[in-house]
Amino acid sequence: MKLFQLGSCNTGQLSEETAGILAEGGIAIVPTDTVYGIICDGLNQSAKEKVFLMKGRPSEKPLIGFVDSMDKASRFAHIPRNTAPFVRQRWPGAATFLFRATENLPGMTSGSGKMAFRIPRHDFISGICRRFDIIASTSANISGRCDAYCTMEIPGNLKELADIVICGGRVKGRPSAIWDATVSPPCLLRGNVLFVCEGNSCRSPMAEFLLKERLKGTGSMIKVESGGTGILNCASASPYTYQVMKEKGIDIHGFISRPVTTFILGNSDLIFAMEEKHREAILSVMPEYSDRIEVLGLRDPAGSDIDTYRRTREKLEILIEKIVIPRICLK
């Protein structure tokens, strides 16, 4: 096993060194823009089989394809024309898309005929991808265990079985969102959903906990959060919010409101704004997020009686089923 430290002055050199090892059927452990990963030549069957054995990964869980362009992905899968703008908005970056495969690549094509692709936003990985039709990738961990954000968190036996390990320090990403792009619009299989209102004390916390409750027992990989565009001081949810949620058997004590920041927005894959003004507030700081936001159209119950809060909760339950759930892939 070769071990190298990645730096700004040797990115090209190490990309070439790693690519040479992969071309000979080797396995590499590398940093990416999300977490540390294991990669090999996606057209080398014996290398892919070795990756499955290293991780103890079930054969029915295909590897993800790294490419450096949408054209390369389209060599192996069908990218619907109406979906392409949605994909381009997120590539390169931490977004993996499932497309309908046009050929069977063992270890990469699922039993349902889908293939997963990503274009990483990472100069070192991009340099490797340019030298291959497709790179097979997976996280650098034992299957089902925690992801690794630095080489110290990668199990020793994985590093010993790899032909080359590239240390790029601690990466600051998150596991990529996964979208099923075989449906229109694409639905989120893994990622973060954010509800936004003004004060994050009535509508958005209701929506957050109603969706969390709806997803219980589904095996969903969706994380649900909420925030407000007009928060000056963080506080508890309104008393009526607690009460009407408790009536549904949902206890939200301990909830604290929080402002919507660019960091929170940057980690959100789907955003549901309660009113158009909340959408506009988000776009004023993140104008490129227009296709991540849907407006639910729900007025603020703040200052009203408890019956208004109950009607708000009931409307949210309907909106979640009608608008939110269709954008999420439930197992």
C-alpha positions as semicolon CSV with decimal commas, in nm:
position;residue;x (nm);y (nm);z (nm)
1;M;0,000;0,000;0,000
2;K;0,130;0,342;-0,101
3;L;0,042;0,643;0,115
4;F;0,063;1,002;-0,012
5;Q;-0,024;1,342;0,134
6;L;-0,232;1,552;-0,103
7;G;-0,140;1,918;-0,132
8;S;-0,203;2,210;-0,366
9;C;0,133;2,158;-0,536
10;N;0,096;1,786;-0,617
11;T;-0,273;1,746;-0,711
12;G;-0,201;1,678;-1,078
13;Q;0,090;1,445;-1,004
14;L;-0,109;1,236;-0,755
15;S;-0,412;1,225;-0,987
16;E;-0,186;1,077;-1,253
17;E;-0,023;0,834;-1,007
18;T;-0,361;0,716;-0,879
19;A;-0,505;0,687;-1,229
20;G;-0,212;0,467;-1,330
21;I;-0,281;0,229;-1,041
22;L;-0,653;0,213;-1,124
23;A;-0,571;0,144;-1,490
24;E;-0,383;-0,166;-1,375
25;G;-0,685;-0,291;-1,178
26;G;-0,585;-0,134;-0,848
27;I;-0,795;0,013;-0,566
28;A;-0,754;0,362;-0,420
29;I;-0,880;0,532;-0,105
30;V;-0,919;0,903;-0,166
31;P;-1,068;1,224;-0,024
32;T;-1,367;1,366;-0,210
33;D;-1,591;1,671;-0,173
34;T;-1,819;1,467;0,056
35;V;-1,645;1,191;0,253
36;Y;-1,347;0,961;0,195
37;G;-1,414;0,705;-0,074
38;I;-1,291;0,384;-0,232
39;I;-1,256;0,400;-0,610
40;C;-1,157;0,174;-0,898
41;D;-1,197;0,154;-1,277
42;G;-1,571;0,114;-1,336
43;L;-1,508;-0,110;-1,637
44;N;-1,279;-0,349;-1,450
45;Q;-1,496;-0,626;-1,308
46;S;-1,232;-0,789;-1,088
47;A;-1,149;-0,452;-0,929
48;K;-1,516;-0,389;-0,850
49;E;-1,551;-0,734;-0,698
50;K;-1,253;-0,660;-0,474
51;V;-1,421;-0,341;-0,352
52;F;-1,736;-0,534;-0,257
53;L;-1,525;-0,786;-0,064
54;M;-1,321;-0,516;0,113
55;K;-1,631;-0,342;0,246
56;G;-1,850;-0,645;0,304
57;R;-2,097;-0,463;0,079
58;P;-2,406;-0,659;-0,030
59;S;-2,398;-0,735;-0,401
60;E;-2,746;-0,588;-0,444
61;K;-2,615;-0,242;-0,345
62;P;-2,446;-0,109;-0,663
63;L;-2,144;0,117;-0,664
64;I;-2,179;0,480;-0,772
65;G;-2,026;0,607;-1,096
66;F;-1,795;0,909;-1,083
67;V;-1,769;1,096;-1,414
68;D;-1,639;1,436;-1,515
69;S;-1,921;1,531;-1,753
70;M;-2,287;1,466;-1,819
71;D;-2,191;1,334;-2,163
72;K;-1,995;1,051;-2,000
73;A;-2,293;0,961;-1,780
74;S;-2,514;0,954;-2,089
75;R;-2,294;0,681;-2,241
76;F;-2,424;0,440;-1,979
77;A;-2,769;0,576;-1,889
78;H;-3,060;0,776;-2,023
79;I;-3,078;1,132;-1,889
80;P;-3,427;1,271;-1,959
81;R;-3,415;1,602;-2,145
82;N;-3,660;1,769;-1,906
83;T;-3,449;1,661;-1,607
84;A;-3,111;1,775;-1,744
85;P;-3,140;2,140;-1,621
86;F;-3,218;2,016;-1,269
87;V;-2,910;1,792;-1,280
88;R;-2,681;2,060;-1,425
89;Q;-2,780;2,296;-1,145
90;R;-2,632;2,047;-0,894
91;W;-2,329;1,917;-1,087
92;P;-2,049;1,923;-1,002
93;G;-2,131;1,880;-0,636
94;A;-2,270;1,661;-0,361
95;A;-2,565;1,524;-0,558
96;T;-2,597;1,168;-0,684
97;F;-2,858;1,091;-0,952
98;L;-3,019;0,762;-1,043
99;F;-3,087;0,723;-1,417
100;R;-3,227;0,441;-1,625
101;A;-2,925;0,235;-1,740
102;T;-2,877;0,179;-2,112
103;E;-2,629;-0,102;-2,057
104;N;-2,560;-0,347;-1,780
105;L;-2,241;-0,278;-1,585
106;P;-2,210;-0,554;-1,321
107;G;-2,173;-0,407;-0,976
108;M;-2,306;-0,070;-1,090
109;T;-2,645;-0,143;-1,250
110;S;-2,920;-0,221;-1,001
111;G;-3,168;-0,503;-1,030
112;S;-3,430;-0,242;-1,127
113;G;-3,214;-0,126;-1,416
114;K;-3,088;0,200;-1,264
115;M;-2,736;0,346;-1,236
116;A;-2,612;0,614;-0,998
117;F;-2,380;0,895;-1,109
118;R;-2,207;1,194;-0,956
119;I;-1,966;1,462;-1,076
120;P;-1,754;1,550;-0,770
121;R;-1,647;1,910;-0,711
122;H;-1,288;1,811;-0,636
123;D;-0,982;1,886;-0,850
124;F;-0,798;1,567;-0,754
125;I;-1,094;1,340;-0,836
126;S;-1,168;1,535;-1,154
127;G;-0,815;1,470;-1,271
128;I;-0,869;1,095;-1,230
129;C;-1,215;1,095;-1,391
130;R;-1,078;1,260;-1,706
131;R;-0,868;0,947;-1,769
132;F;-1,157;0,696;-1,747
133;D;-1,498;0,640;-1,899
134;I;-1,638;0,582;-1,551
135;I;-1,496;0,539;-1,200
136;A;-1,672;0,305;-0,955
137;S;-1,696;0,455;-0,607
138;T;-1,828;0,394;-0,259
139;S;-1,761;0,533;0,089
140;A;-1,440;0,426;0,263
141;N;-1,602;0,230;0,546
142;I;-1,723;-0,116;0,632
143;S;-2,073;-0,147;0,487
144;G;-2,330;-0,002;0,726
145;R;-2,071;0,172;0,948
146;C;-2,001;0,545;0,988
147;D;-1,854;0,745;0,703
148;A;-1,492;0,858;0,726
149;Y;-1,399;1,227;0,714
150;C;-1,025;1,170;0,758
151;T;-0,787;0,878;0,705
152;M;-0,771;0,814;1,081
153;E;-1,142;0,719;1,070
154;I;-1,092;0,463;0,792
155;P;-1,063;0,103;0,921
156;G;-0,705;-0,021;0,909
157;N;-0,790;-0,334;0,713
158;L;-0,939;-0,124;0,432
159;K;-0,624;0,084;0,407
160;E;-0,410;-0,230;0,402
161;L;-0,616;-0,379;0,117
162;A;-0,600;-0,063;-0,095
163;D;-0,314;-0,020;-0,342
164;I;-0,287;0,353;-0,275
165;V;-0,422;0,582;-0,002
166;I;-0,437;0,957;-0,053
167;C;-0,453;1,165;0,265
168;G;-0,619;1,501;0,206
169;G;-0,677;1,600;0,567
170;R;-1,024;1,624;0,715
171;V;-1,291;1,678;0,453
172;K;-1,579;1,911;0,541
173;G;-1,855;1,770;0,323
174;R;-2,155;1,550;0,395
175;P;-2,273;1,232;0,225
176;S;-2,419;1,330;-0,110
177;A;-2,789;1,377;-0,163
178;I;-2,938;1,097;-0,372
179;W;-3,207;1,178;-0,628
180;D;-3,414;0,937;-0,834
181;A;-3,413;1,106;-1,175
182;T;-3,609;0,828;-1,345
183;V;-3,922;1,018;-1,235
184;S;-4,018;1,379;-1,305
185;P;-3,956;1,590;-1,112
186;P;-3,670;1,398;-0,947
187;C;-3,754;1,277;-0,596
188;L;-3,517;1,283;-0,301
189;L;-3,404;0,944;-0,172
190;R;-3,140;1,071;0,072
191;G;-3,088;1,429;0,180
192;N;-3,213;1,724;0,382
193;V;-3,560;1,882;0,380
194;L;-3,606;2,231;0,527
195;F;-3,933;2,406;0,620
196;V;-3,918;2,786;0,641
197;C;-4,151;3,048;0,786
198;E;-4,100;3,384;0,959
199;G;-4,033;3,313;1,326
200;N;-3,991;2,933;1,327
201;S;-4,236;2,913;1,616
202;C;-4,564;2,798;1,456
203;R;-4,589;2,671;1,098
204;S;-4,239;2,543;1,022
205;P;-4,189;2,349;1,349
206;M;-4,534;2,195;1,301
207;A;-4,433;2,090;0,950
208;E;-4,095;1,961;1,067
209;F;-4,240;1,731;1,331
210;L;-4,541;1,624;1,124
211;L;-4,309;1,508;0,846
212;K;-4,074;1,337;1,092
213;E;-4,374;1,151;1,232
214;R;-4,491;1,064;0,880
215;L;-4,150;0,917;0,793
216;K;-4,120;0,698;1,103
217;G;-4,091;0,331;1,019
218;T;-4,043;0,392;0,646
219;G;-3,665;0,344;0,643
220;S;-3,637;0,693;0,498
221;M;-3,292;0,853;0,469
222;I;-3,441;1,205;0,481
223;K;-3,335;1,451;0,751
224;V;-3,598;1,714;0,836
225;E;-3,530;2,060;0,983
226;S;-3,694;2,401;1,004
227;G;-3,595;2,766;1,038
228;G;-3,716;3,126;1,019
229;T;-3,626;3,420;0,799
230;G;-3,706;3,685;1,060
231;I;-3,553;3,555;1,383
232;L;-3,357;3,794;1,601
233;N;-3,350;3,584;1,919
234;C;-3,393;3,208;1,934
235;A;-3,687;3,095;2,147
236;S;-3,927;2,810;2,213
237;A;-4,220;2,736;1,987
238;S;-4,546;2,913;2,071
239;P;-4,757;2,754;2,348
240;Y;-5,041;2,678;2,106
241;T;-4,797;2,502;1,874
242;Y;-4,693;2,271;2,158
243;Q;-5,056;2,209;2,249
244;V;-5,192;2,125;1,902
245;M;-4,896;1,898;1,829
246;K;-4,943;1,719;2,161
247;E;-5,303;1,655;2,056
248;K;-5,155;1,449;1,770
249;G;-4,931;1,258;2,012
250;I;-4,622;1,453;1,905
251;D;-4,413;1,609;2,184
252;I;-4,193;1,896;2,063
253;H;-4,072;2,021;2,402
254;G;-3,708;2,116;2,375
255;F;-3,755;2,267;2,031
256;I;-3,569;2,598;1,986
257;S;-3,624;2,825;1,688
258;R;-3,329;2,913;1,468
259;P;-3,258;3,160;1,189
260;V;-3,216;3,039;0,834
261;T;-2,848;3,092;0,750
262;T;-2,657;3,039;0,427
263;F;-2,498;2,733;0,590
264;I;-2,837;2,577;0,663
265;L;-2,960;2,661;0,314
266;G;-2,642;2,521;0,161
267;N;-2,710;2,186;0,328
268;S;-3,076;2,174;0,221
269;D;-3,185;1,976;-0,084
270;L;-3,557;2,057;-0,075
271;I;-3,695;2,373;0,082
272;F;-4,064;2,431;0,153
273;A;-4,147;2,795;0,223
274;M;-4,475;2,882;0,390
275;E;-4,529;3,201;0,187
276;E;-4,389;3,367;-0,124
277;K;-4,211;3,629;0,090
278;H;-4,006;3,351;0,252
279;R;-3,906;3,221;-0,090
280;E;-3,800;3,572;-0,190
281;A;-3,596;3,611;0,130
282;I;-3,407;3,288;0,052
283;L;-3,346;3,384;-0,311
284;S;-3,210;3,722;-0,203
285;V;-2,909;3,542;-0,057
286;M;-2,913;3,218;-0,263
287;P;-3,050;3,315;-0,608
288;E;-2,931;2,986;-0,757
289;Y;-3,172;2,793;-0,531
290;S;-3,492;2,871;-0,724
291;D;-3,551;2,507;-0,819
292;R;-3,504;2,386;-0,460
293;I;-3,793;2,588;-0,319
294;E;-4,167;2,522;-0,324
295;V;-4,421;2,756;-0,165
296;L;-4,690;2,588;0,045
297;G;-4,911;2,896;0,070
298;L;-5,005;2,888;0,438
299;R;-5,084;3,197;0,644
300;D;-4,930;3,263;0,987
301;P;-5,156;3,170;1,281
302;A;-4,952;3,380;1,526
303;G;-5,177;3,592;1,748
304;S;-5,485;3,380;1,669
305;D;-5,681;3,140;1,887
306;I;-5,606;2,772;1,931
307;D;-5,867;2,666;1,675
308;T;-5,671;2,858;1,410
309;Y;-5,359;2,666;1,513
310;R;-5,551;2,340;1,479
311;R;-5,665;2,436;1,130
312;T;-5,306;2,527;1,044
313;R;-5,188;2,186;1,162
314;E;-5,461;2,013;0,962
315;K;-5,375;2,211;0,647
316;L;-5,008;2,121;0,693
317;E;-5,095;1,751;0,712
318;I;-5,275;1,783;0,378
319;L;-4,994;1,986;0,218
320;I;-4,733;1,736;0,334
321;E;-4,923;1,453;0,168
322;K;-5,002;1,650;-0,146
323;I;-4,677;1,842;-0,208
324;V;-4,393;1,719;0,015
325;I;-4,430;1,340;0,009
326;P;-4,435;1,321;-0,376
327;R;-4,087;1,482;-0,376
328;I;-3,948;1,216;-0,140
329;C;-3,870;0,854;-0,227
330;L;-4,012;0,631;0,043
331;K;-3,880;0,274;0,064
